[in-house]
Amino acid sequence: MKILVLNGVNLNMFGKRDPSHYGQATLSDIEGLLQVLANELDVELECFQSNIEGHLCEKIHHAHDENIDGVMINAGAWTHYSYAIRDALAILKCPIVEIHMSNVHARESFRHVSVFSSIVVGQICGFGVESYLLGLRATVQSIRSKT
């Protein structure tokens, strides 16, 4: 089972950006924790981050071509307005889980809307780094229940 973890714009700045919402963990820290859990779950994990929207779309296209089993995505601000990423994700035939470190519903009103919500199996938000770990467990469960 192979899962792709996608991180979007500004998420490479975890640990430096607004610690009150995102904590002190870096993206590298999060990826390390995900890898430990992936090993426990016997899952192959690939992590990818870009600040360029088109690069994220290209990675999603490759995921389709490679028959990836599941996708976790934290697109950052793109969650709220990137129809390009939404349309790329809609091509996939695998479960997609949306994740956010902060509780986007308790923040500014523009963060309350996800353009991905109609195509993802679920959204996990507000648990900091644990959102990613819960997201991995949810993605694995979605894949297993599908087969």
Backbone hydrogen bonds, N-H to C=O, Kabsch-Sander energy under -0.5 kcal/mol:
donor,donor_aa,acceptor,acceptor_aa,energy
3,I,44,E,-2.8
4,L,70,G,-2.4
5,V,46,E,-3.3
6,L,4,L,-0.6
6,L,72,M,-3.2
7,N,48,F,-2.5
8,G,74,N,-2.7
9,V,75,A,-0.7
11,L,8,G,-1.7
13,M,10,N,-1.7
14,F,11,L,-1.5
15,G,23,G,-0.6
16,K,13,M,-2.4
17,R,13,M,-2.2
18,D,16,K,-0.5
21,H,18,D,-1.9
22,Y,18,D,-2.2
23,G,19,P,-1.9
30,I,26,T,-2.2
31,E,27,L,-2.7
32,G,28,S,-2.0
33,L,29,D,-2.2
34,L,30,I,-2.6
35,Q,31,E,-2.2
36,V,32,G,-1.9
37,L,33,L,-2.1
38,A,34,L,-3.0
39,N,35,Q,-2.3
40,E,36,V,-1.8
41,L,37,L,-2.2
42,D,38,A,-0.5
42,D,39,N,-0.9
43,V,38,A,-2.8
44,E,1,M,-3.1
46,E,3,I,-2.3
48,F,5,V,-2.5
50,S,7,N,-1.8
53,E,51,N,-0.6
55,H,52,I,-0.8
56,L,52,I,-1.5
57,C,53,E,-2.1
58,E,54,G,-2.5
59,K,55,H,-2.1
60,I,56,L,-2.0
61,H,57,C,-2.4
62,H,58,E,-2.3
63,A,59,K,-2.0
64,H,60,I,-1.9
65,D,61,H,-2.1
66,E,62,H,-2.2
67,N,64,H,-1.3
68,I,63,A,-2.3
69,D,2,K,-1.8
70,G,2,K,-1.1
71,V,95,P,-2.4
72,M,4,L,-2.7
73,I,97,V,-2.7
74,N,6,L,-2.6
78,W,75,A,-1.5
79,T,76,G,-1.9
80,H,77,A,-1.7
81,Y,78,W,-1.3
82,S,78,W,-2.8
83,Y,81,Y,-1.4
86,R,82,S,-2.0
87,D,83,Y,-2.6
88,A,84,A,-1.9
89,L,85,I,-2.7
90,A,86,R,-2.0
91,I,87,D,-0.6
91,I,88,A,-1.1
92,L,88,A,-0.5
92,L,89,L,-1.3
97,V,71,V,-2.7
98,E,122,G,-2.5
99,I,73,I,-2.7
100,H,124,I,-2.1
104,V,102,S,-1.3
106,A,103,N,-1.9
107,R,104,V,-0.9
111,R,108,E,-1.8
112,H,109,S,-1.6
113,V,110,F,-0.6
115,V,79,T,-2.7
117,S,114,S,-0.9
119,I,116,F,-2.6
120,V,116,F,-1.1
121,V,96,I,-2.9
122,G,96,I,-0.8
124,I,98,E,-2.7
126,G,100,H,-0.8
126,G,102,S,-0.8
127,F,100,H,-0.6
128,G,101,M,-2.6
130,E,127,F,-1.3
131,S,128,G,-1.7
132,Y,128,G,-0.5
132,Y,129,V,-1.4
133,L,129,V,-1.2
134,L,130,E,-3.1
135,G,131,S,-2.2
136,L,132,Y,-2.2
137,R,133,L,-2.1
138,A,134,L,-2.7
139,T,135,G,-2.4
140,V,136,L,-2.5
141,Q,137,R,-2.4
142,S,138,A,-2.3
143,I,139,T,-2.3
144,R,140,V,-2.7
145,S,141,Q,-2.4
146,K,142,S,-1.0
147,T,143,I,-1.1
